[in-house]
C-alpha cells in the first residue's frame, strides 16, 4: 500500500493536533510535517516535497493563497487541498485560481476529508458539497444581475467598511457626487435598497479582507 505523505498547514495548534489524530487512523496517510504559517509551509514543501499540502487559508506570514501560488510555481505537479473556515465564493475562486485541487470547509466530516485527500492524491479534484452549493448559488445570482465594474467594487467595499461619501471620494480621488452615482448604480444592479443591504452583500461575497 502506497503511503500518501501530507504537509499540514494551519496556524492553530489544536486544529493541527485534531487533524493529525484523525488522518493517521488511516494507515495509508502520513503527516510528515506541520506548518503554522504560509512561509513555513512553503519552506517545508521545498525541503520535504510531500504528496499533498493540506492548507488553511488565513495564516500569518503569507496566507494560504499566497503560499499555494509559491508552492505550485516551484512544483507544478504538487497537490494542494484547501481546508478552511471560510467557504465563501471569493475565497473558493481565489484558491482554485491559485491552482488548488480541492476545497473543503473545516465543518466537513472526517470521512469526507479523508476521501478528498484520496481523490486528490489520485490526481482527482474535490469540492465539498457546501462549496459546490456556494458556487452554484453564485452562478444563479450572477445570471440575474449585471457585473460590477472595478470602481463599483471599490466603492462597495469602502461603504461596507463604514466610510461616508466624502471619505470615499477623498480616498478614490473622485467627487462625492460620483460616489453617490456609483451607489445608485450598485443598488440598481444588485436589487438592493440600503447601505445595510450593500454591506451584507459585500460580506456574503467575501469582498471584505479576511483578518
C-alpha positions as CSV (number, residue, x, y, z in Angstrom):
1,X,0.0,0.0,0.0
2,X,1.4,3.4,-1.1
3,X,1.7,5.9,1.7
4,X,0.4,9.5,1.0
5,X,2.7,12.0,2.7
6,X,0.9,15.1,3.9
7,X,2.1,18.5,4.9
8,X,-0.4,20.1,7.3
9,X,-0.5,23.9,7.3
10,X,-2.7,25.6,9.9
11,X,-1.8,28.3,12.5
12,X,-3.9,26.7,15.3
13,X,-2.1,24.0,17.2
14,X,-5.3,22.4,18.5
15,X,-6.7,22.1,15.0
16,X,-3.4,20.5,13.7
17,X,-3.4,18.0,16.5
18,X,-7.0,17.0,15.9
19,X,-6.4,16.6,12.2
20,X,-3.3,14.6,12.7
21,X,-5.1,12.2,15.1
22,X,-7.9,11.9,12.6
23,X,-5.7,11.4,9.5
24,X,-3.3,8.9,11.0
25,X,-6.2,6.5,11.7
26,X,-5.9,5.7,8.0
27,X,-2.7,3.6,7.6
28,X,-2.0,4.9,4.1
29,X,-1.9,8.6,5.3
30,X,1.1,10.1,7.0
31,X,1.5,13.6,8.2
32,X,5.2,14.3,7.6
33,X,5.3,17.9,8.8
34,X,3.3,20.8,10.3
35,X,3.4,24.4,9.4
36,X,2.0,27.3,11.4
37,X,2.3,30.0,8.7
38,X,2.3,30.4,4.9
39,X,6.0,30.9,4.6
40,X,6.8,27.9,6.8
41,X,4.5,25.8,4.6
42,X,6.5,26.9,1.5
43,X,9.8,26.2,3.2
44,X,8.8,22.7,4.4
45,X,7.4,21.8,0.9
46,X,10.7,22.7,-0.6
47,X,12.5,20.6,2.0
48,X,10.2,17.5,2.1
49,X,8.2,17.6,-1.2
50,X,5.1,15.8,0.3
51,X,2.4,14.3,-1.9
52,X,-0.3,16.7,-0.7
53,X,-0.3,20.0,1.2
54,X,-3.4,20.4,3.3
55,X,-3.6,24.2,3.5
56,X,-5.6,26.6,5.7
57,X,-6.5,30.0,4.1
58,X,-5.9,32.5,6.8
59,X,-2.4,32.3,8.4
60,X,0.3,34.7,9.4
61,X,3.4,35.4,7.4
62,X,1.8,34.6,4.0
63,X,-1.8,33.3,3.7
64,X,-2.8,30.1,2.1
65,X,-3.5,31.6,-1.3
66,X,0.0,33.2,-1.4
67,X,1.6,30.0,-0.1
68,X,-0.2,27.9,-2.7
69,X,1.0,30.1,-5.5
70,X,4.6,29.9,-4.3
71,X,4.5,26.1,-3.9
72,X,2.8,25.5,-7.3
73,X,5.1,27.8,-9.1
74,X,8.1,25.8,-7.9
75,X,6.3,22.4,-8.0
76,X,3.5,22.4,-10.6
77,X,2.6,18.8,-10.0
78,X,2.2,19.3,-6.3
79,X,-1.3,18.8,-5.0
80,X,-2.8,21.5,-2.7
81,X,-6.1,20.8,-0.9
82,X,-7.6,23.8,0.9
83,X,-9.3,23.1,4.3
84,X,-10.6,26.4,5.7
85,X,-13.2,28.0,8.0
86,X,-14.1,30.2,5.0
87,X,-16.2,28.8,2.3
88,X,-17.4,31.9,0.5
89,X,-17.4,32.2,-3.3
90,X,-14.5,34.7,-3.4
91,X,-12.2,32.5,-1.3
92,X,-13.0,29.4,-3.3
93,X,-12.4,31.2,-6.6
94,X,-9.0,32.6,-5.3
95,X,-7.9,29.1,-4.2
96,X,-8.8,27.5,-7.4
97,X,-7.2,30.3,-9.4
98,X,-4.0,29.7,-7.4
99,X,-4.1,26.0,-8.5
100,X,-5.6,24.2,-5.6
101,X,-7.0,20.8,-6.5
102,X,-9.8,20.9,-3.9
103,X,-11.6,22.9,-1.3
104,X,-13.2,21.7,2.0
105,X,-14.6,23.6,4.9
106,X,-13.5,22.6,8.4
107,X,-17.0,21.6,9.3
108,X,-16.7,18.7,6.8
109,X,-17.0,15.3,8.4
110,X,-13.7,13.3,8.9
111,X,-14.6,10.7,6.3
112,X,-15.1,13.4,3.7
113,X,-11.8,15.0,4.4
114,X,-10.0,11.6,4.1
115,X,-11.9,10.8,0.9
116,X,-11.0,14.2,-0.5
117,X,-7.3,13.5,0.2
118,X,-7.5,10.1,-1.5
119,X,-9.2,11.6,-4.6
120,X,-6.7,14.5,-4.9
121,X,-3.8,12.1,-4.3
122,X,-5.0,10.0,-7.3
123,X,-4.9,13.1,-9.5
124,X,-8.6,13.9,-8.9
125,X,-10.4,17.1,-8.0
126,X,-12.7,17.6,-5.0
127,X,-15.1,20.3,-3.8
128,X,-17.2,19.7,-0.7
129,X,-21.0,19.8,-1.1
130,X,-21.1,23.1,0.8
131,X,-18.6,24.7,-1.6
132,X,-20.4,23.3,-4.6
133,X,-23.6,24.9,-3.3
134,X,-21.9,28.2,-2.8
135,X,-20.6,28.3,-6.4
136,X,-24.0,27.2,-7.8
137,X,-25.7,30.0,-5.8
138,X,-23.1,32.5,-7.1
139,X,-23.7,31.4,-10.7
140,X,-27.5,31.6,-10.3
141,X,-27.2,35.0,-8.7
142,X,-24.8,36.3,-11.4
143,X,-27.2,35.2,-14.1
144,X,-29.8,37.7,-12.8
145,X,-27.5,40.7,-12.3
146,X,-25.1,42.9,-14.2
147,X,-21.4,42.5,-13.3
148,X,-19.8,45.2,-11.2
149,X,-17.1,47.4,-12.5
150,X,-13.8,47.6,-10.6
151,X,-14.7,51.1,-9.5
152,X,-18.1,50.0,-8.3
153,X,-16.5,47.2,-6.3
154,X,-14.0,49.6,-4.7
155,X,-16.9,51.9,-3.7
156,X,-18.9,49.0,-2.4
157,X,-16.0,47.7,-0.2
158,X,-15.4,51.2,1.3
159,X,-19.1,51.6,2.0
160,X,-19.2,48.2,3.7
161,X,-16.3,49.4,5.8
162,X,-18.4,52.3,7.1
163,X,-16.9,55.1,5.0
164,X,-19.2,58.0,4.1
165,X,-19.4,59.6,0.6
166,X,-16.9,62.3,1.3
167,X,-14.3,59.9,2.8
168,X,-14.7,57.6,-0.2
169,X,-14.4,60.5,-2.6
170,X,-11.1,61.6,-1.0
171,X,-9.7,58.0,-1.0
172,X,-10.6,57.4,-4.6
173,X,-9.9,60.9,-5.8
174,X,-13.4,61.4,-7.2
175,X,-16.2,63.7,-6.3
176,X,-18.8,62.9,-3.7
177,X,-21.5,63.2,-6.4
178,X,-19.7,60.5,-8.4
179,X,-19.7,58.3,-5.3
180,X,-23.4,58.8,-5.0
181,X,-23.9,57.8,-8.6
182,X,-21.9,54.6,-8.1
183,X,-24.0,53.9,-5.0
184,X,-27.2,54.2,-7.0
185,X,-25.8,52.0,-9.8
186,X,-24.8,49.4,-7.2
187,X,-28.3,49.3,-5.7
188,X,-29.9,49.0,-9.1
189,X,-27.5,46.2,-10.3
190,X,-27.8,44.2,-7.0
191,X,-31.5,45.0,-6.5
192,X,-30.8,46.4,-3.0
193,X,-32.3,49.4,-1.3
194,X,-30.0,50.3,1.6
195,X,-26.3,50.6,2.7
196,X,-27.0,47.8,5.1
197,X,-28.0,45.6,2.2
198,X,-24.9,46.5,0.3
199,X,-22.8,45.7,3.4
200,X,-24.4,42.3,3.8
201,X,-23.8,41.6,0.1
202,X,-20.1,42.6,0.4
203,X,-19.6,40.3,3.5
204,X,-21.5,37.4,1.9
205,X,-19.4,37.6,-1.3
206,X,-16.2,37.8,0.6
207,X,-15.3,41.3,-0.7
208,X,-14.0,42.5,2.7
209,X,-10.4,41.5,3.6
210,X,-10.1,38.4,5.8
211,X,-8.5,39.2,9.2
